Amino acid sequence: MGPPPDDLAIEQIMRVDLFDFDLPPDLIALRPVEPREAARLLVVRPGEAQELEDRHVGDLPDLLAPGDALVVNDTRVLPARLNGIRSRAGGSDVRVEAMLHKRLAPDSWLALARPGKRLAVGDVVTFRSEDGAATLEAEIAAKGEGGEIALRFEAAGAALDEAVARVGHMPLPPYIAARRAEDAQDRADYQTMFANAEGSVAAPTAGLHFTSTLVDRLTARGVEVHRVTLHVGAGTFLPVKAEDTTGHRMHAEWGEVSQETAEALNAVKRRGGRVITVGSTATRLIESASASGRLAAWQGETDIFITPGYRFRFIDAMMTNFHLPRSTLVMLVAALVGHEAQKRAYAHAIDTGYRFYSYGDACLLFPERSR
């Protein structure tokens, strides 16, 4: 079942450069803070006297009320970056980096490859682990635009998953990978405590702030925690290259809301509680599954693109990290709190030294009152 018709959304056509901003490089976080709940949390309440409030993630139990519910994404990140050698009869070997981003079949994945122009259908690529002890072979079954290829592996199903785990690297975002190498610590740091359903090539980063201690405190406060699954694709965090929002198309991502979770969250709303999504991925999934204003069990691919003017159907607030300029994620933030409030919040975060991006600090966003 695909995403429902988007008849409740009336997005504004906006220039993409309106979502640009300058970020000092030293504010890009290269490691998460420890303990995780010590990360800073900017609370944004548009239009109120205290519109911006500096807190910490550990303050969440005080910021939420008994009867509220948090929705977290329980996807698990694959070690999806593979390094290998292309071999071709009568040709020279070429080093290849492939980033898996969408599974096509038990033995096949779509991947973004470099150097894409030097690859052809029928080429064989042998991927190796860092120590060379493990190998995994694949044939290029198809080739698309922008370096996208389809890889058909020698293994399938669980055997392929195990092989990828042996030879693959954690897919750290480019803004981290450009400044330091991936290491063993990232295998733990780049997974949320909720990670269960394997399939993502990027972490749902707002969930990285949670610990069992924080969840226990939230539960003691009377705040429920419910899980959904959205497998994050490589396209989610890319800057938008179109001139305005109508020219961009989201990559489709697979997600699921169980019947149990849908019933529990509908009950929260009936009792007057608030539903707060943890991360843009959970937000997009919940909004995809609630066309009528009521959340339904849902499974399928969503390419929902939330920009200013969108009328939110179900969520009451969102916790998320600070995002890349010109990205769809900044546009989602602006859709919830209003574009002007988003700009004020980001300017405050930069001026006061908040840490940005995947390993950075977070914000708790409440909707613009005029919505």
C-alpha positions in Angstrom: 0.0 0.0 0.0 1.5 3.3 -1.1 1.2 6.8 0.5 -2.3 8.2 0.6 -3.4 11.2 -1.5 -1.9 14.4 -0.1 -5.2 16.3 -0.1 -4.6 18.0 3.2 -1.3 19.6 2.2 -1.2 23.0 0.5 2.5 23.7 0.2 3.8 27.0 -0.8 6.2 27.3 -3.8 9.4 28.6 -2.3 12.9 29.3 -3.5 15.4 26.8 -2.2 18.0 29.5 -1.5 15.6 30.8 1.2 16.7 27.8 3.3 20.4 28.4 2.9 22.6 29.6 5.8 26.3 29.8 6.7 27.5 27.3 9.3 31.0 27.6 10.9 32.8 24.2 10.3 33.7 24.0 14.0 30.0 23.5 14.8 29.8 20.2 12.9 29.9 17.5 15.5 32.3 14.7 14.8 31.4 12.6 17.9 28.3 12.4 20.1 28.4 13.9 23.6 28.5 11.5 26.5 26.3 10.8 28.3 23.9 11.2 25.4 21.2 13.0 27.3 23.7 15.8 28.1 23.3 17.1 24.5 21.8 20.5 24.3 18.1 20.9 23.4 16.7 24.1 21.9 13.0 24.3 22.6 11.1 26.3 20.0 7.6 27.7 20.7 6.8 30.1 17.9 5.0 33.2 18.8 5.3 32.9 22.6 7.1 35.3 24.8 9.9 32.8 25.4 10.1 31.5 21.9 13.5 30.0 22.3 14.6 28.2 25.4 18.0 26.6 26.0 17.7 23.2 27.7 19.2 19.7 27.6 17.9 16.4 26.2 17.8 15.2 29.8 15.1 17.8 30.5 12.6 16.0 28.2 10.6 14.5 31.1 10.0 18.0 32.5 9.1 19.4 29.0 6.5 16.7 28.3 3.3 15.9 30.2 1.8 12.6 31.6 -0.3 11.1 28.8 2.0 12.4 26.0 3.7 9.9 23.6 7.0 9.8 21.8 7.3 8.0 18.5 10.7 6.6 17.7 12.1 5.0 14.5 13.5 1.5 15.3 15.3 1.0 12.0 18.9 -0.3 12.2 21.7 1.1 10.1 23.5 -1.3 7.7 27.3 -1.1 7.2 26.2 0.0 3.7 29.5 1.5 2.4 31.4 -1.1 0.5 34.9 -0.8 -1.0 36.0 -3.1 -3.8 37.8 -3.7 -7.1 36.1 -3.9 -10.5 37.5 -6.5 -12.8 36.7 -6.8 -16.5 38.1 -9.2 -19.1 40.8 -7.5 -21.0 40.5 -4.3 -18.9 42.3 -2.8 -16.0 41.1 -3.0 -12.4 39.3 0.0 -10.9 38.7 0.8 -7.2 35.0 1.2 -6.5 33.1 2.6 -3.6 29.4 1.6 -3.5 26.8 2.9 -1.1 23.8 0.6 -0.8 20.6 2.5 -0.5 17.6 0.4 -1.6 17.1 -3.4 -1.6 15.5 -4.7 -4.8 15.5 -8.4 -4.1 17.0 -10.9 -1.6 20.2 -10.9 -3.7 20.1 -7.3 -5.1 20.6 -3.7 -4.1 20.5 -0.3 -5.7 23.7 1.5 -4.9 25.4 4.8 -5.6 28.8 4.1 -7.0 32.0 6.0 -7.6 33.5 6.2 -10.2 30.1 5.6 -11.8 31.2 6.5 -15.3 33.9 3.8 -15.4 31.4 1.0 -14.6 29.3 -1.0 -17.1 26.6 -3.6 -17.0 28.2 -7.0 -16.6 31.3 -5.8 -14.7 32.1 -7.8 -11.6 33.1 -6.1 -8.3 34.8 -7.9 -5.5 34.3 -6.1 -2.2 36.7 -6.8 0.7 36.8 -6.1 4.4 39.4 -3.7 5.8 41.7 -6.6 6.8 41.1 -8.5 3.5 39.8 -11.5 5.4 36.3 -11.4 4.0 35.1 -10.9 0.4 31.8 -10.4 -1.3 31.3 -10.5 -5.1 28.6 -8.8 -7.1 27.7 -8.2 -10.8 26.5 -4.9 -12.1 23.0 -5.8 -13.3 21.9 -2.4 -14.4 23.1 1.2 -14.6 21.1 4.4 -14.1 21.9 8.1 -13.9 24.1 9.9 -11.4 26.3 6.9 -10.6 23.4 4.6 -9.6 23.8 0.9 -10.3 22.0 -2.3 -9.5 24.2 -4.9 -7.8 23.3 -8.7 -8.0 25.3 -10.4 -5.2 26.5 -14.0 -5.0 24.7 -14.3 -1.7 21.1 -13.7 -0.9 18.8 -13.1 2.1 20.3 -13.5 5.6 23.6 -14.8 4.1 23.9 -11.5 2.1 23.2 -9.5 5.3 25.9 -11.3 7.2 28.4 -10.8 4.3 27.6 -7.1 4.1 28.1 -6.8 7.9 31.6 -8.4 7.5 32.9 -6.3 4.6 30.9 -3.1 4.9 31.6 0.2 6.7 29.2 2.4 8.6 27.8 5.0 6.2 28.9 8.1 8.1 27.6 11.2 6.5 30.0 13.0 4.1 30.5 16.0 6.4 32.0 13.6 9.0 33.7 11.2 6.6 35.5 14.2 5.0 37.1 15.1 8.4 37.9 11.8 10.0 37.9 8.1 9.2 35.2 5.7 10.4 36.3 3.6 13.3 35.0 0.8 15.5 33.3 3.3 17.9 31.0 4.4 15.1 29.5 0.9 15.0 27.9 1.7 18.3 27.7 5.5 18.1 25.7 5.5 14.8 22.9 3.2 16.1 20.1 4.3 18.3 19.1 2.3 21.4 15.9 1.4 19.6 17.6 -0.1 16.5 16.0 -3.4 15.6 14.8 -3.7 12.0 17.8 -3.6 9.7 17.6 -1.6 6.5 18.8 2.0 6.8 21.8 3.6 5.2 21.7 6.5 7.6 20.7 6.8 11.2 17.5 8.4 12.4 19.7 10.8 14.3 17.3 12.3 16.8 17.1 8.9 18.4 20.8 8.8 19.1 20.2 11.1 22.1 18.2 8.5 24.1 19.5 6.1 26.8 17.7 3.5 28.9 18.0 5.9 31.8 16.2 8.6 30.0 13.5 6.3 28.7 12.9 5.0 32.3 12.5 8.6 33.5 10.1 9.4 30.7 8.0 6.3 31.5 8.0 7.2 35.2 6.6 10.6 34.1 3.8 8.9 32.3 5.1 9.5 28.8 4.6 6.5 26.4 7.2 5.5 23.9 6.0 3.8 20.7 8.0 2.4 17.7 7.6 2.7 14.0 10.0 1.6 11.2 11.2 3.8 8.3 14.3 2.7 6.5 16.3 5.8 5.8 17.7 6.2 2.3 20.7 8.0 1.0 18.7 10.7 -0.6 17.1 12.0 2.6 20.0 14.2 3.7 21.1 15.5 0.3 20.8 19.3 -0.5 18.0 20.2 -2.9 19.5 21.2 -6.2 16.3 22.5 -7.8 15.6 26.3 -7.8 12.3 26.0 -6.0 10.5 23.3 -4.0 8.3 22.2 -6.9 11.4 21.0 -8.7 12.5 18.4 -6.1 11.4 14.8 -5.9 12.0 12.8 -2.7 13.5 9.3 -2.8 10.9 6.8 -1.8 11.6 5.0 1.5 10.0 1.9 3.0 8.1 2.2 6.3 5.6 0.5 8.5 3.2 1.5 11.3 1.9 -1.6 13.1 -1.8 -1.9 14.1 -0.7 -2.0 17.7 1.1 1.3 17.4 -1.7 3.0 15.4 -4.3 2.0 18.0 -2.0 3.2 20.9 -1.4 6.6 19.4 -5.0 7.1 18.4 -5.9 6.4 22.1 -3.3 9.0 23.2 -5.0 11.6 21.0 -8.5 10.6 22.3 -7.3 11.1 25.9 -6.0 14.6 25.0 -2.3 13.6 25.0 0.2 14.9 22.5 2.1 12.9 19.9 5.8 14.0 19.6 7.8 12.4 16.8 11.5 11.7 17.4 13.1 12.7 14.1 12.0 13.7 10.6 11.8 10.1 9.6 9.1 9.2 12.2 7.4 12.5 11.3 7.1 11.7 7.6 5.9 8.2 8.2 3.2 9.2 10.7 2.0 11.9 8.4 1.9 9.4 5.5 -0.2 7.0 7.5 -2.8 9.5 8.7 -4.6 10.8 5.6 -7.9 11.1 7.4 -6.5 12.7 10.6 -6.7 9.3 12.2 -3.6 7.1 12.2 -4.0 3.7 10.4 -1.8 0.6 10.2 0.4 1.2 7.2 3.1 -0.4 5.2 4.7 0.7 2.0 6.9 3.4 0.4 6.6 7.1 1.1 8.1 10.0 -0.8 6.1 12.6 1.1 7.8 16.1 0.9 6.8 18.4 3.7 7.4 22.1 3.0 6.0 25.3 4.4 2.2 25.5 3.9 1.7 21.8 4.7 -1.1 21.2 7.2 0.0 18.5 9.7 -2.5 15.8 10.2 -1.5 14.0 13.3 1.7 15.1 15.1 1.7 17.7 17.8 5.5 18.4 18.1 8.8 17.0 16.8 12.3 16.5 18.3 15.0 16.6 15.7 18.7 17.5 15.2 20.0 20.6 13.3 20.1 20.0 9.6 22.0 20.8 6.4 21.4 24.0 4.6 19.0 23.7 1.6 17.9 20.3 2.7 14.4 18.8 2.8 14.8 18.5 6.5 15.2 22.2 7.1 12.1 22.7 5.0 10.2 20.2 7.2 11.3 22.2 10.3 10.1 25.4 8.6 6.8 23.8 7.8 6.1 23.0 11.5 7.3 26.1 13.2 7.1 28.6 10.4 9.9 29.8 8.2 10.7 32.9 10.2 10.8 31.0 13.5 13.0 28.4 11.8 15.5 31.0 10.7 15.5 32.6 14.2 16.1 29.2 15.9 19.0 28.3 13.6 20.6 31.8 14.0 20.3 31.4 17.8 21.8 27.9 17.6 24.8 29.1 15.6 25.3 32.2 17.8 25.3 30.1 21.0 27.4 27.2 19.8 25.0 24.4 19.3 26.5 21.4 17.6 25.0 20.5 14.2 24.1 17.4 12.2 24.0 13.7 12.9 26.2 13.6 16.1 25.1 17.1 17.2 22.5 18.7 19.5 18.7 18.6 19.2 15.7 20.9 19.1 12.1 20.3 20.4 9.8 22.0 17.9 6.2 23.0 18.7 3.9 24.1 15.8 3.3 27.7 14.7 0.2 28.9 16.5 -1.4 30.3 13.4 -1.4 26.9 11.7 
